[in-house]
Protein backbone atom coordinates (compact mmCIF):
# COMPACT_ATOMS: atom_id res chain seq x y z
CA UNK A 1 0.00 0.00 0.00
CA UNK A 2 2.83 2.37 0.85
CA UNK A 3 4.36 2.06 -2.62
CA UNK A 4 1.06 3.07 -4.24
CA UNK A 5 1.10 6.37 -2.35
CA UNK A 6 4.65 6.98 -3.49
CA UNK A 7 3.92 6.21 -7.15
CA UNK A 8 0.80 8.39 -7.44
CA UNK A 9 2.47 11.70 -6.44
CA UNK A 10 5.45 10.91 -8.68
CA UNK A 11 3.16 10.22 -11.64
CA UNK A 12 1.27 13.46 -11.06
CA UNK A 13 4.52 15.45 -10.93
CA UNK A 14 5.80 13.74 -14.07
CA UNK A 15 2.61 14.53 -16.00
CA UNK A 16 2.56 18.12 -14.74
CA UNK A 17 6.19 18.53 -15.84
CA UNK A 18 5.37 17.44 -19.40
CA UNK A 19 3.03 20.40 -19.93
CA UNK A 20 5.95 22.79 -19.48
CA UNK A 21 7.85 21.17 -22.36
CA UNK A 22 5.67 22.78 -25.04
CA UNK A 23 7.46 25.83 -26.43
CA UNK A 24 5.03 26.50 -29.28
CA UNK A 25 1.85 24.98 -30.70
CA UNK A 26 -0.43 26.51 -33.30
CA UNK A 27 -2.82 25.31 -35.98
CA UNK A 28 -4.46 26.88 -39.01
CA UNK A 29 -7.72 25.62 -40.55
CA UNK A 30 -7.68 24.49 -44.17
CA UNK A 31 -10.36 26.36 -46.06
CA UNK A 32 -13.07 24.06 -47.36
CA UNK A 33 -11.35 20.95 -46.00
CA UNK A 34 -9.09 20.67 -49.07
CA UNK A 35 -5.48 21.90 -49.03
CA UNK A 36 -4.89 23.98 -52.17
CA UNK A 37 -1.30 23.99 -53.43
CA UNK A 38 -1.28 27.82 -53.47
CA UNK A 39 -1.96 28.02 -49.70
CA UNK A 40 1.32 27.99 -47.78
CA UNK A 41 0.68 28.39 -44.05
CA UNK A 42 3.48 29.97 -42.05
CA UNK A 43 4.21 29.52 -38.35
CA UNK A 44 6.38 31.90 -36.32
CA UNK A 45 8.12 30.55 -33.23
CA UNK A 46 9.94 32.77 -30.72
CA UNK A 47 12.95 30.92 -29.33
CA UNK A 48 14.71 32.01 -26.14
CA UNK A 49 16.41 28.71 -25.22
CA UNK A 50 19.56 28.07 -27.27
CA UNK A 51 21.00 25.51 -24.84
CA UNK A 52 18.44 22.70 -24.76
CA UNK A 53 17.45 20.49 -27.67
CA UNK A 54 13.93 20.71 -29.12
CA UNK A 55 11.73 18.43 -31.19
CA UNK A 56 9.71 19.99 -34.00
CA UNK A 57 6.45 18.33 -35.07
CA UNK A 58 4.11 18.83 -38.00
CA UNK A 59 0.49 18.46 -36.89
CA UNK A 60 -1.94 17.19 -39.51
CA UNK A 61 -5.66 16.79 -38.90
CA UNK A 62 -7.62 15.02 -41.61
CA UNK A 63 -10.77 13.02 -42.16
CA UNK A 64 -11.06 9.40 -43.22
CA UNK A 65 -11.72 10.77 -46.71
CA UNK A 66 -8.06 11.73 -47.14
CA UNK A 67 -7.12 9.63 -50.22
CA UNK A 68 -3.48 8.77 -49.41
CA UNK A 69 -1.45 7.09 -46.67
CA UNK A 70 1.15 9.85 -46.66
CA UNK A 71 1.57 13.56 -47.27
CA UNK A 72 4.65 15.17 -48.81
CA UNK A 73 5.55 18.68 -47.70
CA UNK A 74 8.11 21.27 -48.65
CA UNK A 75 9.16 23.06 -45.46
CA UNK A 76 10.97 26.37 -45.73
CA UNK A 77 12.59 27.53 -42.49
CA UNK A 78 14.23 30.83 -41.60
CA UNK A 79 15.88 32.06 -38.43
CA UNK A 80 17.53 35.23 -37.14
CA UNK A 81 20.62 35.86 -39.26
CA UNK A 82 20.58 32.30 -40.61
CA UNK A 83 20.33 31.08 -44.22
CA UNK A 84 16.93 29.85 -45.40
CA UNK A 85 16.59 26.07 -45.58
CA UNK A 86 14.12 24.00 -47.57
CA UNK A 87 13.33 20.37 -46.78
CA UNK A 88 11.13 17.76 -48.41
CA UNK A 89 9.33 15.76 -45.74
CA UNK A 90 7.15 12.66 -46.03
CA UNK A 91 4.48 12.52 -43.33
CA UNK A 92 3.30 8.93 -42.94
CA UNK A 93 -0.38 9.02 -42.00
CA UNK A 94 -1.34 5.34 -42.34
CA UNK A 95 0.30 1.94 -42.07
CA UNK A 96 0.60 -0.41 -45.11
CA UNK A 97 -2.85 -1.90 -44.35
CA UNK A 98 -4.47 1.55 -44.48
CA UNK A 99 -4.98 1.97 -40.74
CA UNK A 100 -4.52 5.62 -39.74
CA UNK A 101 -1.74 6.61 -37.38
CA UNK A 102 -2.52 9.21 -34.76
CA UNK A 103 -5.55 9.71 -32.58
CA UNK A 104 -9.00 9.47 -34.09
CA UNK A 105 -12.49 10.59 -33.31
CA UNK A 106 -15.73 9.29 -34.74
CA UNK A 107 -16.70 5.93 -36.18
CA UNK A 108 -13.47 4.16 -37.18
CA UNK A 109 -11.66 7.50 -37.48
CA UNK A 110 -14.08 8.65 -40.19
CA UNK A 111 -14.64 12.10 -38.68
CA UNK A 112 -11.18 13.28 -37.69
CA UNK A 113 -7.66 11.93 -37.31
CA UNK A 114 -4.94 13.91 -35.52
CA UNK A 115 -1.39 12.97 -36.49
CA UNK A 116 1.74 14.45 -34.94
CA UNK A 117 4.66 13.83 -37.28
CA UNK A 118 8.22 14.28 -36.01
CA UNK A 119 10.02 16.68 -38.35
CA UNK A 120 13.24 17.47 -36.46
CA UNK A 121 14.59 15.60 -33.44
CA UNK A 122 16.94 17.14 -30.87
CA UNK A 123 17.27 20.37 -32.83
CA UNK A 124 19.30 23.08 -31.14
CA UNK A 125 18.37 26.60 -32.19
CA UNK A 126 21.67 28.50 -32.50
CA UNK A 127 20.27 32.00 -31.86
CA UNK A 128 17.49 33.61 -29.87
CA UNK A 129 14.73 35.17 -31.91
CA UNK A 130 11.92 34.40 -34.30
CA UNK A 131 12.06 31.31 -36.49
CA UNK A 132 9.48 30.77 -39.22
CA UNK A 133 8.36 27.53 -40.82
CA UNK A 134 6.34 27.63 -44.03
CA UNK A 135 4.49 24.47 -45.07
CA UNK A 136 3.66 23.71 -48.68
CA UNK A 137 1.85 20.58 -49.76
CA UNK A 138 3.96 18.76 -52.33
CA UNK A 139 1.53 16.14 -53.57
CA UNK A 140 0.59 15.77 -57.24
CA UNK A 141 -2.97 16.98 -56.59
CA UNK A 142 -3.70 20.71 -56.80
CA UNK A 143 -6.20 20.28 -53.96
CA UNK A 144 -5.95 17.63 -51.24
CA UNK A 145 -9.39 16.68 -49.96
CA UNK A 146 -9.91 15.63 -46.36
CA UNK A 147 -7.29 17.87 -44.71
CA UNK A 148 -8.96 19.84 -41.89
CA UNK A 149 -6.05 21.83 -40.52
CA UNK A 150 -2.28 21.90 -40.22
CA UNK A 151 -0.02 23.04 -37.45
CA UNK A 152 3.42 23.15 -35.94
CA UNK A 153 4.57 22.19 -32.45
CA UNK A 154 7.95 22.76 -30.83
CA UNK A 155 8.69 20.88 -27.61
CA UNK A 156 11.74 20.74 -25.40
CA UNK A 157 13.40 17.36 -25.90
CA UNK A 158 13.65 15.19 -22.84
CA UNK A 159 17.21 14.72 -21.57
CA UNK A 160 18.67 11.40 -22.67
CA UNK A 161 15.87 10.78 -25.18
C-alpha positions in Angstrom: 0.0 0.0 0.0 2.8 2.4 0.8 4.4 2.1 -2.6 1.1 3.1 -4.2 1.1 6.4 -2.3 4.6 7.0 -3.5 3.9 6.2 -7.1 0.8 8.4 -7.4 2.5 11.7 -6.4 5.5 10.9 -8.7 3.2 10.2 -11.6 1.3 13.5 -11.1 4.5 15.4 -10.9 5.8 13.7 -14.1 2.6 14.5 -16.0 2.6 18.1 -14.7 6.2 18.5 -15.8 5.4 17.4 -19.4 3.0 20.4 -19.9 5.9 22.8 -19.5 7.9 21.2 -22.4 5.7 22.8 -25.0 7.5 25.8 -26.4 5.0 26.5 -29.3 1.9 25.0 -30.7 -0.4 26.5 -33.3 -2.8 25.3 -36.0 -4.5 26.9 -39.0 -7.7 25.6 -40.5 -7.7 24.5 -44.2 -10.4 26.4 -46.1 -13.1 24.1 -47.4 -11.4 20.9 -46.0 -9.1 20.7 -49.1 -5.5 21.9 -49.0 -4.9 24.0 -52.2 -1.3 24.0 -53.4 -1.3 27.8 -53.5 -2.0 28.0 -49.7 1.3 28.0 -47.8 0.7 28.4 -44.1 3.5 30.0 -42.0 4.2 29.5 -38.3 6.4 31.9 -36.3 8.1 30.5 -33.2 9.9 32.8 -30.7 12.9 30.9 -29.3 14.7 32.0 -26.1 16.4 28.7 -25.2 19.6 28.1 -27.3 21.0 25.5 -24.8 18.4 22.7 -24.8 17.4 20.5 -27.7 13.9 20.7 -29.1 11.7 18.4 -31.2 9.7 20.0 -34.0 6.5 18.3 -35.1 4.1 18.8 -38.0 0.5 18.5 -36.9 -1.9 17.2 -39.5 -5.7 16.8 -38.9 -7.6 15.0 -41.6 -10.8 13.0 -42.2 -11.1 9.4 -43.2 -11.7 10.8 -46.7 -8.1 11.7 -47.1 -7.1 9.6 -50.2 -3.5 8.8 -49.4 -1.5 7.1 -46.7 1.1 9.9 -46.7 1.6 13.6 -47.3 4.7 15.2 -48.8 5.5 18.7 -47.7 8.1 21.3 -48.6 9.2 23.1 -45.5 11.0 26.4 -45.7 12.6 27.5 -42.5 14.2 30.8 -41.6 15.9 32.1 -38.4 17.5 35.2 -37.1 20.6 35.9 -39.3 20.6 32.3 -40.6 20.3 31.1 -44.2 16.9 29.9 -45.4 16.6 26.1 -45.6 14.1 24.0 -47.6 13.3 20.4 -46.8 11.1 17.8 -48.4 9.3 15.8 -45.7 7.1 12.7 -46.0 4.5 12.5 -43.3 3.3 8.9 -42.9 -0.4 9.0 -42.0 -1.3 5.3 -42.3 0.3 1.9 -42.1 0.6 -0.4 -45.1 -2.8 -1.9 -44.4 -4.5 1.5 -44.5 -5.0 2.0 -40.7 -4.5 5.6 -39.7 -1.7 6.6 -37.4 -2.5 9.2 -34.8 -5.5 9.7 -32.6 -9.0 9.5 -34.1 -12.5 10.6 -33.3 -15.7 9.3 -34.7 -16.7 5.9 -36.2 -13.5 4.2 -37.2 -11.7 7.5 -37.5 -14.1 8.7 -40.2 -14.6 12.1 -38.7 -11.2 13.3 -37.7 -7.7 11.9 -37.3 -4.9 13.9 -35.5 -1.4 13.0 -36.5 1.7 14.5 -34.9 4.7 13.8 -37.3 8.2 14.3 -36.0 10.0 16.7 -38.3 13.2 17.5 -36.5 14.6 15.6 -33.4 16.9 17.1 -30.9 17.3 20.4 -32.8 19.3 23.1 -31.1 18.4 26.6 -32.2 21.7 28.5 -32.5 20.3 32.0 -31.9 17.5 33.6 -29.9 14.7 35.2 -31.9 11.9 34.4 -34.3 12.1 31.3 -36.5 9.5 30.8 -39.2 8.4 27.5 -40.8 6.3 27.6 -44.0 4.5 24.5 -45.1 3.7 23.7 -48.7 1.9 20.6 -49.8 4.0 18.8 -52.3 1.5 16.1 -53.6 0.6 15.8 -57.2 -3.0 17.0 -56.6 -3.7 20.7 -56.8 -6.2 20.3 -54.0 -5.9 17.6 -51.2 -9.4 16.7 -50.0 -9.9 15.6 -46.4 -7.3 17.9 -44.7 -9.0 19.8 -41.9 -6.0 21.8 -40.5 -2.3 21.9 -40.2 0.0 23.0 -37.4 3.4 23.2 -35.9 4.6 22.2 -32.4 8.0 22.8 -30.8 8.7 20.9 -27.6 11.7 20.7 -25.4 13.4 17.4 -25.9 13.6 15.2 -22.8 17.2 14.7 -21.6 18.7 11.4 -22.7 15.9 10.8 -25.2 
